[in-house]
Amino acid sequence: MVESVADGIAITVGTTRSFVDKAFLNIHGLKDGSEVIGLPVDQFILPEYRKLARSRILAREHSDPVKTIVEYEIKRPDGEIRSIQASVGTIRFQGEWQCFGI
């Protein structure tokens, strides 16, 4: 079901990506999940947004109040800059807190 939606979906454990769907790969200009799975969540985020992205993810894991809609810019491997708006939340899966973004 996840692979059939048009929206990019990503799951992050701590500050490391653990899942992305095909739409996420397309948005970020990637061909395969291996280009992002296991890597830092802010790998493609422009430097001026990185600290905020990491702090929001860690705050969610501690149930701290954080905005659910976030906006930031990414740089794709081809050099294109894209503005991203994501709805972000937290789920408990397999005993771990995980952040998801759509």
N, CA, C and O atoms as a printed pandas DataFrame, in Angstrom:
     atom_number atom_name residue_name chain_id  residue_number  x_coord  y_coord  z_coord
0              1         N          MET        A               1    0.820   -1.181    0.000
1              2        CA          MET        A               1    0.000    0.000    0.000
2              3         C          MET        A               1    0.876    1.262    0.000
3              4         O          MET        A               1    0.606    2.209   -0.738
4              5         N          VAL        A               2    1.915    1.266    0.824
5              6        CA          VAL        A               2    2.792    2.431    0.916
6              7         C          VAL        A               2    3.432    2.737   -0.428
7              8         O          VAL        A               2    3.560    3.903   -0.803
8              9         N          GLU        A               3    3.829    1.717   -1.148
9             10        CA          GLU        A               3    4.512    1.933   -2.432
10            11         C          GLU        A               3    3.580    2.441   -3.526
11            12         O          GLU        A               3    4.050    2.862   -4.583
12            13         N          SER        A               4    2.267    2.409   -3.296
13            14        CA          SER        A               4    1.342    2.844   -4.331
14            15         C          SER        A               4    0.896    4.298   -4.186
15            16         O          SER        A               4    0.201    4.806   -5.067
16            17         N          VAL        A               5    1.270    4.983   -3.110
17            18        CA          VAL        A               5    0.879    6.378   -2.943
18            19         C          VAL        A               5    1.854    7.302   -3.663
19            20         O          VAL        A               5    3.015    6.955   -3.882
20            21         N          ALA        A               6    1.362    8.485   -4.028
21            22        CA          ALA        A               6    2.191    9.438   -4.775
22            23         C          ALA        A               6    3.082   10.285   -3.867
23            24         O          ALA        A               6    4.017   10.928   -4.343
24            25         N          ASP        A               7    2.800   10.290   -2.566
25            26        CA          ASP        A               7    3.573   11.102   -1.630
26            27         C          ASP        A               7    4.820   10.367   -1.165
27            28         O          ASP        A               7    4.815    9.149   -0.990
28            29         N          GLY        A               8    5.880   11.126   -0.970
29            30        CA          GLY        A               8    7.095   10.548   -0.425
30            31         C          GLY        A               8    6.886   10.209    1.042
31            32         O          GLY        A               8    6.338   11.012    1.797
32            33         N          ILE        A               9    7.319    9.028    1.446
33            34        CA          ILE        A               9    7.208    8.598    2.837
34            35         C          ILE        A               9    8.581    8.152    3.307
35            36         O          ILE        A               9    9.287    7.420    2.614
36            37         N          ALA        A              10    8.950    8.612    4.513
37            38        CA          ALA        A              10   10.228    8.220    5.096
38            39         C          ALA        A              10   10.016    7.904    6.568
39            40         O          ALA        A              10    9.207    8.547    7.237
40            41         N          ILE        A              11   10.741    6.916    7.067
41            42        CA          ILE        A              11   10.739    6.596    8.490
42            43         C          ILE        A              11   12.169    6.736    8.989
43            44         O          ILE        A              11   13.121    6.306    8.338
44            45         N          THR        A              12   12.293    7.352   10.163
45            46        CA          THR        A              12   13.593    7.637   10.751
46            47         C          THR        A              12   13.640    7.097   12.170
47            48         O          THR        A              12   12.714    7.314   12.952
48            49         N          VAL        A              13   14.710    6.398   12.501
49            50        CA          VAL        A              13   14.943    5.929   13.873
50            51         C          VAL        A              13   16.143    6.712   14.390
51            52         O          VAL        A              13   17.216    6.694   13.787
52            53         N          GLY        A              14   15.952    7.399   15.512
53            54        CA          GLY        A              14   17.000    8.313   15.971
54            55         C          GLY        A              14   17.147    9.396   14.927
55            56         O          GLY        A              14   16.188   10.118   14.653
56            57         N          THR        A              15   18.308    9.528   14.344
57            58        CA          THR        A              15   18.506   10.497   13.256
58            59         C          THR        A              15   18.982    9.777   11.987
59            60         O          THR        A              15   19.663   10.357   11.141
60            61         N          THR        A              16   18.597    8.482   11.879
61            62        CA          THR        A              16   19.013    7.672   10.736
62            63         C          THR        A              16   17.791    7.171    9.966
63            64         O          THR        A              16   16.844    6.664   10.568
64            65         N          ARG        A              17   17.807    7.307    8.660
65            66        CA          ARG        A              17   16.713    6.814    7.822
66            67         C          ARG        A              17   16.661    5.291    7.881
67            68         O          ARG        A              17   17.684    4.617    7.770
68            69         N          SER        A              18   15.433    4.755    8.060
69            70        CA          SER        A              18   15.264    3.303    8.076
70            71         C          SER        A              18   14.356    2.810    6.960
71            72         O          SER        A              18   14.356    1.619    6.648
72            73         N          PHE        A              19   13.577    3.709    6.348
73            74        CA          PHE        A              19   12.696    3.332    5.246
74            75         C          PHE        A              19   12.377    4.554    4.413
75            76         O          PHE        A              19   12.186    5.647    4.946
76            77         N          VAL        A              20   12.320    4.369    3.099
77            78        CA          VAL        A              20   11.793    5.378    2.180
78            79         C          VAL        A              20   11.041    4.655    1.074
79            80         O          VAL        A              20   11.396    3.539    0.697
80            81         N          ASP        A              21    9.994    5.301    0.556
81            82        CA          ASP        A              21    9.253    4.696   -0.549
82            83         C          ASP        A              21    9.756    5.225   -1.890
83            84         O          ASP        A              21   10.646    6.075   -1.940
84            85         N          LYS        A              22    9.179    4.714   -2.970
85            86        CA          LYS        A              22    9.613    5.104   -4.316
86            87         C          LYS        A              22    9.394    6.592   -4.575
87            88         O          LYS        A              22   10.222    7.241   -5.215
88            89         N          ALA        A              23    8.284    7.130   -4.079
89            90        CA          ALA        A              23    8.008    8.557   -4.292
90            91         C          ALA        A              23    9.073    9.425   -3.604
91            92         O          ALA        A              23    9.492   10.438   -4.163
92            93         N          PHE        A              24    9.510    9.040   -2.406
93            94        CA          PHE        A              24   10.587    9.756   -1.723
94            95         C          PHE        A              24   11.846    9.745   -2.590
95            96         O          PHE        A              24   12.503   10.772   -2.760
96            97         N          LEU        A              25   12.173    8.577   -3.133
97            98        CA          LEU        A              25   13.356    8.466   -3.992
98            99         C          LEU        A              25   13.242    9.397   -5.194
99           100         O          LEU        A              25   14.205   10.076   -5.550
100          101         N          ASN        A              26   12.072    9.428   -5.815
101          102        CA          ASN        A              26   11.866   10.298   -6.983
102          103         C          ASN        A              26   12.027   11.770   -6.617
103          104         O          ASN        A              26   12.681   12.521   -7.342
104          105         N          ILE        A              27   11.438   12.187   -5.502
105          106        CA          ILE        A              27   11.530   13.579   -5.064
106          107         C          ILE        A              27   12.988   13.974   -4.836
107          108         O          ILE        A              27   13.405   15.078   -5.187
108          109         N          HIS        A              28   13.751   13.063   -4.248
109          110        CA          HIS        A              28   15.148   13.345   -3.911
110          111         C          HIS        A              28   16.137   13.015   -5.032
111          112         O          HIS        A              28   17.345   13.179   -4.862
112          113         N          GLY        A              29   15.632   12.554   -6.167
113          114        CA          GLY        A              29   16.502   12.261   -7.308
114          115         C          GLY        A              29   17.369   11.031   -7.104
115          116         O          GLY        A              29   18.489   10.964   -7.611
116          117         N          LEU        A              30   16.855   10.063   -6.366
117          118        CA          LEU        A              30   17.606    8.842   -6.069
118          119         C          LEU        A              30   17.015    7.658   -6.815
119          120         O          LEU        A              30   15.844    7.674   -7.194
120          121         N          LYS        A              31   17.826    6.638   -7.024
121          122        CA          LYS        A              31   17.373    5.459   -7.763
122          123         C          LYS        A              31   17.039    4.287   -6.861
123          124         O          LYS        A              31   16.216    3.442   -7.212
124          125         N          ASP        A              32   17.681    4.232   -5.686
125          126        CA          ASP        A              32   17.546    3.064   -4.831
126          127         C          ASP        A              32   17.605    3.464   -3.360
127          128         O          ASP        A              32   18.300    4.413   -2.997
128          129         N          GLY        A              33   16.880    2.743   -2.523
129          130        CA          GLY        A              33   16.875    3.024   -1.098
130          131         C          GLY        A              33   18.242    2.937   -0.451
131          132         O          GLY        A              33   18.486    3.571    0.576
132          133         N          SER        A              34   19.137    2.157   -1.044
133          134        CA          SER        A              34   20.483    2.021   -0.469
134          135         C          SER        A              34   21.244    3.353   -0.477
135          136         O          SER        A              34   22.240    3.504    0.230
136          137         N          GLU        A              35   20.778    4.308   -1.269
137          138        CA          GLU        A              35   21.421    5.626   -1.324
138          139         C          GLU        A              35   21.057    6.496   -0.117
139          140         O          GLU        A              35   21.630    7.569    0.069
140          141         N          VAL        A              36   20.098    6.031    0.707
141          142        CA          VAL        A              36   19.651    6.846    1.840
142          143         C          VAL        A              36   19.421    6.028    3.121
143          144         O          VAL        A              36   19.592    6.569    4.214
144          145         N          ILE        A              37   19.041    4.756    3.026
145          146        CA          ILE        A              37   18.789    3.922    4.210
146          147         C          ILE        A              37   20.086    3.767    5.013
147          148         O          ILE        A              37   21.143    3.465    4.461
148          149         N          GLY        A              38   19.979    3.980    6.316
149          150        CA          GLY        A              38   21.138    3.861    7.196
150          151         C          GLY        A              38   21.991    5.112    7.271
151          152         O          GLY        A              38   22.984    5.140    7.998
152          153         N          LEU        A              39   21.623    6.140    6.536
153          154        CA          LEU        A              39   22.386    7.389    6.524
154          155         C          LEU        A              39   21.675    8.457    7.358
155          156         O          LEU        A              39   20.498    8.297    7.681
156          157         N          PRO        A              40   22.358    9.529    7.707
157          158        CA          PRO        A              40   21.745   10.590    8.508
158          159         C          PRO        A              40   20.525   11.199    7.824
159          160         O          PRO        A              40   20.493   11.362    6.604
160          161         N          VAL        A              41   19.529   11.531    8.633
161          162        CA          VAL        A              41   18.283   12.101    8.135
162          163         C          VAL        A              41   18.508   13.398    7.368
163          164         O          VAL        A              41   17.741   13.730    6.464
164          165         N          ASP        A              42   19.543   14.120    7.722
165          166        CA          ASP        A              42   19.768   15.423    7.102
166          167         C          ASP        A              42   20.750   15.390    5.928
167          168         O          ASP        A              42   21.268   16.428    5.519
168          169         N          GLN        A              43   20.997   14.215    5.399
169          170        CA          GLN        A              43   21.988   14.073    4.329
170          171         C          GLN        A              43   21.726   15.009    3.148
171          172         O          GLN        A              43   22.670   15.585    2.608
172          173         N          PHE        A              44   20.476   15.171    2.739
173          174        CA          PHE        A              44   20.163   15.994    1.571
174          175         C          PHE        A              44   19.615   17.371    1.943
175          176         O          PHE        A              44   19.399   18.214    1.072
176          177         N          ILE        A              45   19.391   17.596    3.238
177          178        CA          ILE        A              45   18.841   18.872    3.684
178          179         C          ILE        A              45   19.939   19.938    3.627
179          180         O          ILE        A              45   21.080   19.690    4.016
180          181         N          LEU        A              46   19.578   21.116    3.140
181          182        CA          LEU        A              46   20.552   22.206    3.083
182          183         C          LEU        A              46   21.052   22.532    4.490
183          184         O          LEU        A              46   20.293   22.426    5.453
184          185         N          PRO        A              47   22.321   22.927    4.619
185          186        CA          PRO        A              47   22.945   23.135    5.931
186          187         C          PRO        A              47   22.152   24.020    6.893
187          188         O          PRO        A              47   22.126   23.753    8.095
188          189         N          GLU        A              48   21.518   25.050    6.388
189          190        CA          GLU        A              48   20.806   25.967    7.279
190          191         C          GLU        A              48   19.563   25.352    7.935
191          192         O          GLU        A              48   19.003   25.944    8.858
192          193         N          TYR        A              49   19.120   24.167    7.470
193          194        CA          TYR        A              49   17.951   23.485    8.035
194          195         C          TYR        A              49   18.330   22.251    8.863
195          196         O          TYR        A              49   17.469   21.684    9.536
196          197         N          ARG        A              50   19.571   21.832    8.830
197          198        CA          ARG        A              50   19.978   20.556    9.440
198          199         C          ARG        A              50   19.782   20.499   10.951
199          200         O          ARG        A              50   19.194   19.544   11.459
200          201         N          LYS        A              51   20.255   21.487   11.662
201          202        CA          LYS        A              51   20.160   21.466   13.122
202          203         C          LYS        A              51   18.697   21.406   13.563
203          204         O          LYS        A              51   18.351   20.657   14.476
204          205         N          LEU        A              52   17.853   22.184   12.923
205          206        CA          LEU        A              52   16.435   22.199   13.258
206          207         C          LEU        A              52   15.789   20.843   12.974
207          208         O          LEU        A              52   14.991   20.359   13.777
208          209         N          ALA        A              53   16.125   20.230   11.844
209          210        CA          ALA        A              53   15.558   18.925   11.498
210          211         C          ALA        A              53   15.921   17.874   12.544
211          212         O          ALA        A              53   15.053   17.132   13.005
212          213         N          ARG        A              54   17.180   17.809   12.916
213          214        CA          ARG        A              54   17.620   16.840   13.927
214          215         C          ARG        A              54   16.965   17.090   15.284
215          216         O          ARG        A              54   16.532   16.146   15.946
216          217         N          SER        A              55   16.890   18.343   15.699
217          218        CA          SER        A              55   16.312   18.640   17.016
218          219         C          SER        A              55   14.825   18.297   17.055
219          220         O          SER        A              55   14.324   17.848   18.086
220          221         N          ARG        A              56   14.118   18.502   15.953
221          222        CA          ARG        A              56   12.692   18.151   15.916
222          223         C          ARG        A              56   12.491   16.643   16.003
223          224         O          ARG        A              56   11.583   16.182   16.693
224          225         N          ILE        A              57   13.312   15.882   15.324
225          226        CA          ILE        A              57   13.183   14.429   15.367
226          227         C          ILE        A              57   13.435   13.917   16.782
227          228         O          ILE        A              57   12.663   13.107   17.294
228          229         N          LEU        A              58   14.488   14.374   17.403
229          230        CA          LEU        A              58   14.812   13.927   18.753
230          231         C          LEU        A              58   13.757   14.381   19.759
231          232         O          LEU        A              58   13.459   13.651   20.704
232          233         N          ALA        A              59   13.189   15.565   19.574
233          234        CA          ALA        A              59   12.128   16.051   20.458
234          235         C          ALA        A              59   10.887   15.160   20.341
235          236         O          ALA        A              59   10.242   14.853   21.344
236          237         N          ARG        A              60   10.558   14.751   19.122
237          238        CA          ARG        A              60    9.402   13.867   18.928
238          239         C          ARG        A              60    9.587   12.554   19.671
239          240         O          ARG        A              60    8.642   12.041   20.269
240          241         N          GLU        A              61   10.778   12.015   19.638
241          242        CA          GLU        A              61   11.036   10.747   20.317
242          243         C          GLU        A              61   10.853   10.867   21.828
243          244         O          GLU        A              61   10.590    9.873   22.504
244          245         N          HIS        A              62   10.990   12.080   22.355
245          246        CA          HIS        A              62   10.814   12.302   23.796
246          247         C          HIS        A              62    9.432   12.860   24.107
247          248         O          HIS        A              62    9.178   13.320   25.220
248          249         N          SER        A              63    8.532   12.819   23.113
249          250        CA          SER        A              63    7.150   13.303   23.253
250          251         C          SER        A              63    7.068   14.793   23.566
251          252         O          SER        A              63    6.077   15.250   24.136
252          253         N          ASP        A              64    8.084   15.544   23.205
253          254        CA          ASP        A              64    8.039   16.992   23.362
254          255         C          ASP        A              64    7.144   17.583   22.275
255          256         O          ASP        A              64    7.096   17.049   21.167
256          257         N          PRO        A              65    6.436   18.673   22.570
257          258        CA          PRO        A              65    5.580   19.273   21.544
258          259         C          PRO        A              65    6.416   19.877   20.406
259          260         O          PRO        A              65    7.328   20.670   20.637
260          261         N          VAL        A              66    6.082   19.485   19.191
261          262        CA          VAL        A              66    6.807   19.945   18.005
262          263         C          VAL        A              66    5.778   20.146   16.889
263          264         O          VAL        A              66    4.782   19.425   16.815
264          265         N          LYS        A              67    6.022   21.116   16.036
265          266        CA          LYS        A              67    5.127   21.350   14.900
266          267         C          LYS        A              67    5.031   20.090   14.044
267          268         O          LYS        A              67    6.023   19.386   13.854
268          269         N          THR        A              68    3.839   19.810   13.531
269          270        CA          THR        A              68    3.663   18.615   12.700
270          271         C          THR        A              68    3.916   18.887   11.220
271          272         O          THR        A              68    4.198   17.958   10.463
272          273         N          ILE        A              69    3.821   20.127   10.803
273          274        CA          ILE        A              69    4.126   20.480    9.408
274          275         C          ILE        A              69    5.470   21.203    9.401
275          276         O          ILE        A              69    5.654   22.199   10.100
276          277         N          VAL        A              70    6.402   20.692    8.608
277          278        CA          VAL        A              70    7.729   21.299    8.519
278          279         C          VAL        A              70    8.041   21.652    7.073
279          280         O          VAL        A              70    7.565   21.004    6.141
280          281         N          GLU        A              71    8.840   22.677    6.905
281          282        CA          GLU        A              71    9.285   23.088    5.575
282          283         C          GLU        A              71   10.794   23.239    5.605
283          284         O          GLU        A              71   11.360   23.778    6.556
284          285         N          TYR        A              72   11.432   22.760    4.559
285          286        CA          TYR        A              72   12.881   22.852    4.446
286          287         C          TYR        A              72   13.256   22.685    2.984
287          288         O          TYR        A              72   12.396   22.411    2.146
288          289         N          GLU        A              73   14.521   22.847    2.677
289          290        CA          GLU        A              73   14.992   22.680    1.304
290          291         C          GLU        A              73   16.022   21.564    1.253
291          292         O          GLU        A              73   16.806   21.368    2.182
292          293         N          ILE        A              74   15.997   20.844    0.147
293          294        CA          ILE        A              74   16.956   19.763   -0.072
294          295         C          ILE        A              74   17.771   20.059   -1.322
295          296         O          ILE        A              74   17.374   20.858   -2.171
296          297         N          LYS        A              75   18.911   19.403   -1.413
297          298        CA          LYS        A              75   19.725   19.463   -2.624
298          299         C          LYS        A              75   19.864   18.041   -3.141
299          300         O          LYS        A              75   20.429   17.171   -2.479
300          301         N          ARG        A              76   19.337   17.829   -4.334
301          302        CA          ARG        A              76   19.412   16.513   -4.965
302          303         C          ARG        A              76   20.815   16.256   -5.504
303          304         O          ARG        A              76   21.584   17.198   -5.697
304          305         N          PRO        A              77   21.157   14.995   -5.749
305          306        CA          PRO        A              77   22.480   14.686   -6.295
306          307         C          PRO        A              77   22.787   15.402   -7.618
307          308         O          PRO        A              77   23.951   15.647   -7.933
308          309         N          ASP        A              78   21.744   15.738   -8.394
309          310        CA          ASP        A              78   21.971   16.447   -9.662
310          311         C          ASP        A              78   22.151   17.953   -9.455
311          312         O          ASP        A              78   22.321   18.700  -10.419
312          313         N          GLY        A              79   22.111   18.404   -8.173
313          314        CA          GLY        A              79   22.328   19.807   -7.853
314          315         C          GLY        A              79   21.064   20.635   -7.724
315          316         O          GLY        A              79   21.112   21.769   -7.248
316          317         N          GLU        A              80   19.932   20.081   -8.144
317          318        CA          GLU        A              80   18.669   20.822   -8.057
318          319         C          GLU        A              80   18.271   21.017   -6.594
319          320         O          GLU        A              80   18.354   20.092   -5.786
320          321         N          ILE        A              81   17.835   22.247   -6.269
321          322        CA          ILE        A              81   17.324   22.577   -4.938
322          323         C          ILE        A              81   15.803   22.469   -4.993
323          324         O          ILE        A              81   15.169   22.995   -5.908
324          325         N          ARG        A              82   15.222   21.782   -4.006
325          326        CA          ARG        A              82   13.770   21.659   -3.944
326          327         C          ARG        A              82   13.273   22.047   -2.562
327          328         O          ARG        A              82   13.895   21.734   -1.547
328          329         N          SER        A              83   12.126   22.742   -2.543
329          330        CA          SER        A              83   11.451   23.052   -1.285
330          331         C          SER        A              83   10.534   21.894   -0.941
331          332         O          SER        A              83    9.797   21.396   -1.792
332          333         N          ILE        A              84   10.587   21.473    0.299
333          334        CA          ILE        A              84    9.810   20.330    0.766
334          335         C          ILE        A              84    8.903   20.781    1.901
335          336         O          ILE        A              84    9.317   21.541    2.776
336          337         N          GLN        A              85    7.677   20.313    1.879
337          338        CA          GLN        A              85    6.767   20.482    3.007
338          339         C          GLN        A              85    6.347   19.082    3.419
339          340         O          GLN        A              85    5.889   18.300    2.586
340          341         N          ALA        A              86    6.498   18.761    4.695
341          342        CA          ALA        A              86    6.196   17.416    5.169
342          343         C          ALA        A              86    5.333   17.468    6.419
343          344         O          ALA        A              86    5.448   18.370    7.249
344          345         N          SER        A              87    4.468   16.474    6.523
345          346        CA          SER        A              87    3.712   16.248    7.744
346          347         C          SER        A              87    4.463   15.159    8.501
347          348         O          SER        A              87    4.693   14.073    7.968
348          349         N          VAL        A              88    4.843   15.447    9.741
349          350        CA          VAL        A              88    5.715   14.549   10.484
350          351         C          VAL        A              88    5.039   14.123   11.785
351          352         O          VAL        A              88    4.385   14.925   12.452
352          353         N          GLY        A              89    5.207   12.857   12.131
353          354        CA          GLY        A              89    4.648   12.339   13.377
354          355         C          GLY        A              89    5.553   11.267   13.946
355          356         O          GLY        A              89    6.631   10.998   13.416
356          357         N          THR        A              90    5.101   10.656   15.037
357          358        CA          THR        A              90    5.890    9.635   15.713
358          359         C          THR        A              90    5.034    8.392   15.932
359          360         O          THR        A              90    3.860    8.491   16.288
360          361         N          ILE        A              91    5.635    7.215   15.716
361          362        CA          ILE        A              91    4.968    5.946   15.980
362          363         C          ILE        A              91    5.909    5.055   16.781
363          364         O          ILE        A              91    7.128    5.221   16.742
364          365         N          ARG        A              92    5.336    4.126   17.492
365          366        CA          ARG        A              92    6.143    3.132   18.194
366          367         C          ARG        A              92    6.019    1.839   17.394
367          368         O          ARG        A              92    4.922    1.306   17.228
368          369         N          PHE        A              93    7.149    1.340   16.900
369          370        CA          PHE        A              93    7.153    0.148   16.056
370          371         C          PHE        A              93    8.300   -0.746   16.479
371          372         O          PHE        A              93    9.436   -0.292   16.612
372          373         N          GLN        A              94    7.999   -2.020   16.690
373          374        CA          GLN        A              94    9.006   -2.998   17.110
374          375         C          GLN        A              94    9.802   -2.508   18.321
375          376         O          GLN        A              94   11.016   -2.689   18.401
376          377         N          GLY        A              95    9.084   -1.881   19.263
377          378        CA          GLY        A              95    9.697   -1.447   20.507
378          379         C          GLY        A              95   10.503   -0.168   20.447
379          380         O          GLY        A              95   11.118    0.217   21.442
380          381         N          GLU        A              96   10.516    0.508   19.293
381          382        CA          GLU        A              96   11.294    1.735   19.144
382          383         C          GLU        A              96   10.398    2.882   18.710
383          384         O          GLU        A              96    9.424    2.687   17.984
384          385         N          TRP        A              97   10.743    4.088   19.167
385          386        CA          TRP        A              97   10.080    5.286   18.651
386          387         C          TRP        A              97   10.677    5.601   17.294
387          388         O          TRP        A              97   11.895    5.636   17.118
388          389         N          GLN        A              98    9.795    5.826   16.350
389          390        CA          GLN        A              98   10.231    6.135   14.990
390          391         C          GLN        A              98    9.441    7.329   14.484
391          392         O          GLN        A              98    8.240    7.441   14.731
392          393         N          CYS        A              99   10.114    8.208   13.782
393          394        CA          CYS        A              99    9.454    9.365   13.164
394          395         C          CYS        A              99    9.122    9.025   11.725
395          396         O          CYS        A              99    9.907    8.388   11.022
396          397         N          PHE        A             100    7.954    9.458   11.301
397          398        CA          PHE        A             100    7.591    9.273    9.903
398          399         C          PHE        A             100    7.265   10.627    9.305
399          400         O          PHE        A             100    6.720   11.506    9.973
400          401         N          GLY        A             101    7.597   10.774    8.072
401          402        CA          GLY        A             101    7.310   12.000    7.355
402          403         C          GLY        A             101    6.642   11.678    6.027
403          404         O          GLY        A             101    7.032   10.738    5.333
404          405         N          ILE        A             102    5.641   12.461    5.687
405          406        CA          ILE        A             102    4.932   12.281    4.410
406          407         C          ILE        A             102    4.951   13.605    3.676
407          408         O          ILE        A             102    4.415   13.707    2.572
